[in-house]
């Protein structure tokens, strides 16, 4: 399984109704579990900056990570990017091969 970071920026119609955020987030999570049952979430963070949320998760491949991003867009995200995350020790190993 590869590790990914989902960086999400919410649309203004979602951010203007933050009191409903838990219900929207739960509906999103249920859809991810339904469509991508192999995904394992590790952490969820609210952010101050260009993105509103960061979810760290494991998925078997980039196609599954793309689905997670698409589900986010379908549930009110203005922007959703899944970034691959490589453990630092692996980066050091890769650097030795250069």
Secondary structure, DSSP 8 states (H G I E B T S, - for coil): -EEEEEEEEE-HHHHTTGGGHHHHHHHHHHHHHHH-TT-EEEEEEE-SSS-SEEEEEEESSHHHHHHHHHHHHHTTEEEEEEEEE--HHHHHHHHHT-
